[in-house]
Amino acid sequence: MSSPTTVRIASVNTNGVRAAFRKGMGDWLEAANIDILALQEVRAATSDLEALFGPEWDILHDPATAKGRAGVALLSRAKASIHRVELGAAEFDSAGRWLEADYEVNGSIITVVSTYVHSGAVDTPKQVEKYTFLEAMTERMPQLAEHSPYAVVLGDLNVGHREFDIRNWKGNVKNAGFLPQERAYFDRFFGPRDESVTGVDGSVGQGLGWVDVGRKWAGEVDGPYTWWSQRGRAFDTDTGWRLDYHVATPALAAAVVDYRVDRAATHAERWSDHAPVVVDYAI
């Protein structure tokens, strides 16, 4: 049996990839030694990605239907064997929010998904879209697990699952991003597979058995946060939210050998309002 190969997979919401590169993303990328990179809120054309990253990266990109919004991408040193972009019912527009690809690592297939869940807004159509998307994820994730024992959903999921995930959680229980109904989806994502799970909102559903890599690695502690508002001194005081996840199948979660949030040293050195989440998997 061959010795494990370590693959470094990172995810970041760039808040516009062209602006991120102007502010220093390229320097981070050069130093980070990433094998597979999932981007959200690309807000650019494929030709922009090709110009920014260069020919050494294999680029898959699913832009949003509306120009200048959303957009997800997967970039890798090795070429993807297949990719898919459909999620949910045919009438549901998931463009720019869900991109899957298969990669071969040490004889095994890893399925990687870059996703950007809607931010939502209470009592608006945006919140309805968010629930439709979370419902579609609930349907798709078991299929991914059947497809490959090594699968990971990466991205800005726009929900803080637990009180540990938001510094000011008490002030946000009625706001999108920490609504009990949203968090209940995550209770089911991470609940025991095929067992009945009662969500924080009282709803009951089946657990999917996936693993929150960040929480498993960090333990029962505040954070580590991945997003800070641009307003005020949120970054300086670490008044953040953990919105960016690696959601892995149990087999892949068991292969984690390192997890980190690449938080900028100072507010001035940030190139996005999100920080990259970088995980090493030994396959």
C-alpha positions in Angstrom: 0.0 0.0 0.0 1.4 3.4 -1.0 2.1 6.0 1.7 -0.4 8.9 2.0 -0.2 11.9 -0.2 -1.0 15.2 1.5 -3.3 17.5 -0.5 -3.8 21.1 0.6 -7.3 22.3 -0.1 -8.3 25.9 0.5 -11.5 27.9 0.3 -12.1 31.7 0.3 -14.8 34.2 -0.6 -12.7 36.7 -2.5 -15.4 39.5 -2.5 -14.4 40.1 -6.1 -11.3 38.3 -7.3 -9.9 41.2 -9.3 -10.0 43.5 -6.3 -8.5 40.8 -4.1 -5.5 40.5 -6.4 -5.1 44.3 -6.4 -5.0 44.1 -2.6 -2.5 41.3 -2.3 -4.2 37.9 -2.8 -1.4 36.9 -5.2 1.2 37.2 -2.5 -0.9 34.9 -0.2 -1.3 32.4 -3.0 2.4 32.3 -3.8 3.2 31.5 -0.2 0.3 29.2 0.7 1.3 26.2 -1.5 -2.3 25.2 -2.3 -3.2 22.2 -4.4 -6.9 22.8 -4.9 -8.5 26.2 -4.3 -12.2 26.9 -4.1 -13.3 30.5 -4.7 -16.7 32.2 -4.0 -17.9 35.6 -5.1 -15.6 35.6 -8.0 -17.5 38.4 -9.8 -15.4 38.2 -12.9 -15.1 36.5 -16.2 -13.2 33.2 -16.9 -10.7 35.2 -18.9 -10.0 37.3 -15.8 -9.2 34.2 -13.8 -6.9 32.9 -16.5 -5.0 36.2 -16.6 -4.7 36.4 -12.8 -3.7 32.8 -12.0 -1.8 31.9 -15.1 -1.4 28.7 -17.1 -0.1 26.5 -14.2 -3.7 26.3 -12.8 -6.5 24.2 -14.1 -9.6 26.5 -13.9 -13.2 25.6 -13.6 -15.6 28.5 -13.3 -19.4 28.8 -13.0 -20.4 32.5 -13.3 -23.7 33.8 -11.9 -26.6 34.5 -14.3 -26.5 38.2 -13.2 -23.2 39.7 -14.3 -21.0 41.0 -11.5 -22.6 38.9 -8.7 -21.7 35.6 -7.0 -19.6 33.2 -9.1 -17.8 30.1 -7.9 -14.6 28.6 -9.2 -12.3 25.6 -8.6 -8.6 25.9 -9.4 -6.1 23.1 -9.1 -2.5 22.1 -10.0 -3.7 18.8 -11.4 -6.6 18.6 -13.9 -10.1 17.7 -12.8 -11.4 14.5 -14.3 -15.0 15.7 -14.4 -17.1 18.6 -13.2 -20.8 19.3 -12.6 -22.8 22.5 -11.9 -26.4 21.4 -11.6 -28.1 21.7 -8.2 -31.7 21.3 -7.3 -34.8 21.5 -9.5 -34.4 22.6 -13.1 -36.3 25.8 -12.5 -34.0 26.8 -9.6 -31.1 29.1 -10.7 -28.0 27.8 -8.9 -25.6 29.4 -11.4 -22.6 30.9 -9.7 -23.3 29.1 -6.4 -22.5 25.4 -6.8 -19.5 23.8 -8.7 -18.4 20.2 -8.2 -15.3 18.5 -9.6 -13.5 15.2 -9.2 -9.7 15.0 -8.6 -7.5 11.9 -8.5 -5.2 11.8 -5.4 -3.0 8.8 -4.8 -5.4 6.5 -6.7 -8.5 7.8 -4.9 -11.1 10.2 -6.2 -11.8 13.3 -4.1 -15.0 15.2 -5.0 -14.7 18.9 -4.2 -17.5 21.4 -4.2 -17.2 25.2 -4.2 -20.4 26.7 -3.0 -21.7 30.1 -2.1 -25.0 30.0 -0.1 -27.3 33.0 -0.4 -26.9 35.5 2.4 -30.7 35.9 2.8 -32.7 38.6 4.4 -35.6 37.9 6.8 -39.1 38.0 5.4 -37.9 38.6 1.8 -37.7 36.5 -1.4 -33.9 36.3 -0.7 -34.6 34.2 2.4 -36.9 31.9 0.4 -34.0 31.4 -2.1 -31.6 30.6 0.7 -33.9 27.9 2.1 -34.4 26.5 -1.4 -30.7 26.2 -1.8 -30.1 24.6 1.6 -32.9 22.1 0.8 -31.1 21.3 -2.5 -27.8 20.8 -0.7 -29.6 18.4 1.7 -30.7 16.3 -1.3 -27.4 16.4 -3.1 -25.0 15.7 -0.2 -26.0 12.0 0.2 -25.5 11.5 -3.5 -22.0 13.0 -3.3 -21.2 10.6 -0.4 -22.4 7.7 -2.5 -20.3 8.9 -5.4 -17.1 9.0 -3.4 -16.1 8.3 0.2 -13.9 11.3 -0.1 -16.0 14.4 -0.6 -15.9 17.9 0.7 -18.2 20.9 0.4 -16.3 24.1 0.7 -17.3 27.7 0.8 -19.1 30.6 2.3 -22.2 28.9 3.7 -23.5 32.1 5.2 -24.8 30.5 8.4 -23.1 30.4 11.8 -24.1 27.0 13.0 -23.6 27.3 16.7 -23.2 30.0 19.4 -19.4 29.4 19.1 -19.5 30.6 15.5 -20.6 34.2 16.1 -19.0 36.6 18.6 -22.3 38.5 19.1 -24.7 35.6 18.7 -27.3 37.0 21.2 -27.8 40.0 19.0 -28.3 38.0 15.8 -30.8 35.2 16.7 -33.4 37.1 14.5 -31.1 37.9 11.7 -30.2 36.0 8.5 -27.1 33.9 9.1 -28.1 32.8 12.6 -31.8 32.0 12.3 -32.8 28.8 14.1 -34.4 27.5 10.8 -31.1 28.0 9.0 -29.0 26.4 11.7 -31.3 23.4 11.8 -30.1 22.4 8.3 -26.6 22.3 9.7 -27.8 20.2 12.6 -29.0 17.7 10.0 -25.8 18.0 7.9 -23.7 17.1 10.9 -26.1 14.8 12.7 -25.6 11.0 12.8 -26.3 9.4 9.4 -29.8 8.1 8.9 -30.7 8.9 12.5 -33.6 11.2 13.5 -32.2 14.7 14.4 -34.1 17.4 16.2 -32.9 20.8 15.0 -32.4 23.9 17.1 -35.8 25.2 15.7 -37.6 22.0 16.8 -37.9 20.6 13.3 -37.1 16.9 12.9 -35.1 15.4 10.0 -32.6 12.7 9.0 -28.9 13.2 9.9 -26.5 13.2 6.9 -23.4 12.2 8.9 -21.0 14.8 7.4 -18.3 16.4 9.5 -17.7 20.1 10.2 -13.9 20.0 9.9 -13.3 23.4 11.5 -15.3 22.7 14.6 -13.9 19.2 15.0 -10.3 20.6 14.7 -10.8 23.6 16.9 -13.0 22.0 19.6 -15.7 23.7 21.7 -14.2 27.2 21.5 -15.2 30.6 20.1 -14.4 30.8 16.4 -12.0 30.6 14.8 -13.9 33.3 12.8 -13.6 33.6 9.0 -15.5 36.8 8.3 -15.5 40.3 9.8 -17.6 43.2 8.9 -15.8 46.1 7.1 -17.6 48.5 9.4 -16.1 49.8 12.7 -13.3 47.8 14.4 -14.8 44.3 13.9 -11.6 42.9 12.6 -9.4 44.5 15.2 -11.6 43.3 18.1 -12.1 39.9 16.4 -15.9 40.4 16.4 -16.4 37.9 13.7 -18.5 35.1 12.3 -17.4 31.6 11.2 -19.2 31.4 7.8 -16.6 29.5 5.7 -16.5 25.7 6.1 -15.0 22.5 5.0 -17.9 20.0 5.3 -16.4 16.6 4.7 -17.5 13.0 4.6 -16.3 11.0 7.6 -13.6 9.2 5.6 -12.1 12.5 4.4 -12.5 14.2 7.8 -10.5 11.3 9.3 -7.7 12.2 6.9 -7.3 15.8 8.1 -3.8 16.5 9.4 -3.9 20.3 9.6 -6.5 23.1 9.7 -6.0 26.8 9.7 -7.7 30.1 9.0 -5.2 32.5 7.2 -6.3 35.6 9.1 -4.4 38.7 8.0 -2.0 40.2 10.5 -3.7 43.6 10.3 -6.8 45.2 8.9 -4.7 47.0 6.3 -3.3 43.8 5.0 -6.7 42.2 4.3 -7.6 41.5 0.7 -11.1 40.3 1.4 -13.6 40.6 4.2 -13.3 36.7 4.5 -10.1 34.8 5.4 -9.0 31.6 3.6 -9.7 28.3 5.3 -6.8 25.9 4.5 -6.9 22.2 5.3 -4.4 19.5 4.7 -5.7 16.0 4.0 -3.5 12.9 3.9 -5.0 10.5 1.3 
